[in-house]
Amino acid sequence: MIERFSELRGFLDRHLDDVTEAVREAAAAEIVPRFRQLAEDDVVQKSGPHDLVTSADRLAELRLTDALTALLPGSVVVGEEAVHADPAVYGALEGDAPVWIVDPVDGTRQFVHGDPGFCTLVALVRGGETLGSWTYAPALDELAIAVLGDGATLNGTRLAAGTPGDGAPLDVATSHPDFTTPEQKKALLGLWTPGVAPRPCGSAGLEYLAVARGTGDAT
C-alpha cells in the first residue's frame, strides 16, 4: 500500500492542476451552458420522479472519463451514470488499478430546478483509500481540493472545520424525505431532539463541504 500511495502521490504532485483543469473544463463545456437552459428532453427519470439524470450529467461524465484516464494511463472510472447503466462497473473498486470516482452533477434535483446548489465530484482512490478529491460548484464559484496528508482547501484557502457555537443547535443535514422509506422516515424522527436542528440534505458534496468549512455540523 505504501508503494502504491507513493506512486499516486507523485502523480498528484505533478498533475493536481491538470486534474483541476479537467474538472473545470467538463463543467464549463457540458454543465454550465445547460444550467437553467434545459429542454424537456434533456431530463430523464431513472428510478422515479425524484431520481433524475440530465444530458449534462451524461456528457460531463463522458468528458471527464476521457480526460482523467488520459492524465493517468491505466486508471479506470466509476461514474454514477455508468454504474446506473451497468452495476458491474462497481467491480473496478476491488481491482488494483487507480480509480476515478465521478459524480458529474451532484444535486441533479437542484440543477434541474435552477438552484445553484449543485457540484461536480471527483475522487482518486486505490485499494479502498481515497488519495485526492475535487468538489467544484461552478454556479457558486467554489472549488475545494483535498489531498491525503495535505489537508483541504477551498478556493485556495485552507479549510478547518469549526465547532458548534455555545447554545446553538447542531445543524444536521439528513436524507431527503423523497428518498427515504417509511422505516427510514421513522428513524429520522429520532433526530428531532433538543439541541439538534435536522433539515433535508441538498447536494451531498456541498453538505460535506459545509461541515469541512464549519458552516454545518453533520450530514
Secondary structure, DSSP 8 states (H G I E B T S, - for coil): -HHHHHHHHHHHHHHHHHHHHHHHHHIIIIIGGGTT---GGGEEEEEETTEEEEHHHHHHHHHHHHHHHHHSTT-EEEEHHHHHH-GGGGGGGGSSS-EEEEEEEETHHHHHTT-S--EEEEEEEETTEEEEEEEEEGGGTEEEEEETTTEEEETTEE-------TT--EEEEE--GGG--HHHHHHHGGG-STTEEEEE---HHHHHHHHHHTS--B-
